[in-house]
Amino acid sequence: MATYRSGNPALGENTFKGLESIDHDNVMTLQGTVNKTALLLLILFIPAIFVWNLFNATQDFASVAPLFYIGIFGGLITGVILAFRKNWAPFLSIAYAGLEGLAMGGLSAFMNAMYPGIVIQALLLTFGICFALLAIYTLRIIRPTENFKLMVGAATGGIALFYLVSFVLSFFGIRVPLIHDNSIWGIVFSLFVVVIASLNLVVDFDFIEQGAAHGAPKYMEWYGAFGLMVTLIWLYVEILRLLAKLRSRD
C-alpha cells in the first residue's frame, strides 16, 4: 500500500487508512473534490464580505472583533473535531468555511484599511500560485517524492512550532522579530513561509489524487476539500503578512 504524507495537518499520513469504500459507485473522485472545494470557498466569501462591509461602515475593528474571534476559535475547534470525525466532513467542513469567512473578513478589512489594495493583491497571488502549481502538477512537471513530502512536512512542523513558541512568549511581553519585523530577515522569513505553504499545495494535490485512487468513501471529498482550504487560508494569510512588511518599508 502506498504511503500518504502531507505537511497539512488535516491531510495526515493515516487519513485514508481503513477508509476503503465498499460501494465502488460511491467513492471519492478528483472532480468531486474540486467541486466541493469551490463550494467551500464560496461559503467562506459570503460571511467574509459581510464582515468586510461591517468594518468599512464603522472603520473600527471593535465592531467586528466578536465575529473575528468567533471565526478564529470556532474554526480551530471545528477543524480539530473534523480531524477525528472525518465522516462528519459534509457538515463540519461547511461550518469551518463559514467560521473562517468571519475571521478572514475581519483580518482582510483591517489590513486593507492600513494598506489600501493589499487584499486584492494577496488574493490574486494566492489563487495565482494555486492554479500555477495545479497546472504544473497536472502536467506532471513536478511529482512529490517521499523525500519531498518529508521535507515539506518537517518544514511545516517547524514553522508551526516557531509560531506556537512566539504565541506563548507574547504572554510574557517577548516579541519574536522574524514574524512581525519588516527587516530584510523578517521579509526573508515570510518569503520562506510562503514558499513552504505553496509546496504544501503540491503535496495536497498528490494526496487527494492518491485518496481517489485508493477508493476512499464519497464523504472524503469534503474532507479533502477542507484540507485544501486549510492550506489556501494559510497561504493567503502569509502572503498578506509578507505584503504588509513590504508596504511598511515604503
C-alpha positions, 0 to 999 in steps of 0.5 A: 500500500502506498504511503500518504504524507502531507505537511497539512495537518488535516491531510495526515499520513493515516487519513485514508487508512481503513477508509476503503469504500465498499460501494465502488459507485460511491467513492471519492473522485478528483472532480468531486473534490474540486467541486466541493472545494469551490463550494467551500470557498464560496461559503467562506466569501459570503460571511467574509464580505459581510464582515468586510462591509461591517468594518468599512461602515464603522472603520473600527475593528471593535465592531467586528472583533466578536465575529473575528474571534468567533471565526478564529476559535470556532474554526480551530475547534471545528477543524480539530473535531473534523480531524477525528470525525472525518465522516462528519466532513459534509457538515463540519467542513461547511461550518469551518468555511463559514467560521473562517469567512468571519475571521478572514473578513475581519483580518482582510478589512483591517489590513486593507484599511492600513494598506489600501489594495493589499487584499486584492493583491494577496488574493490574486497571488494566492489563487495565482500560485494555486492554479500555477502549481495545479497546472504544473502538477497536472502536467506532471512537471513536478511529482512529490517524492517521499523525500519531498513530502518529508521535507515539506512536512518537517518544514511545516512542523517547524514553522508551526512550532516557531509560531506556537513558541512566539504565541506563548512568549507574547504572554510574557511581553517577548516579541519574536522579530522574524514574524512581525519585523519588516527587516530584510530577515523578517521579509526573508522569513515570510518569503520562506513561509510562503514558499513552504505553504505553496509546496504544501499545495503540491503535496495536497494535490498528490494526496487527494489524487492518491485518496481517489485512487485508493477508493476512499468513501464519497464523504472524503471529498469534503474532507479533502476539500477542507484540507485544501482550504486549510492550506489556501487560508494559510497561504493567503494569510502569509502572503498578506503578512509578507505584503504588509512588511513590504508596504511598511518599508515604503 
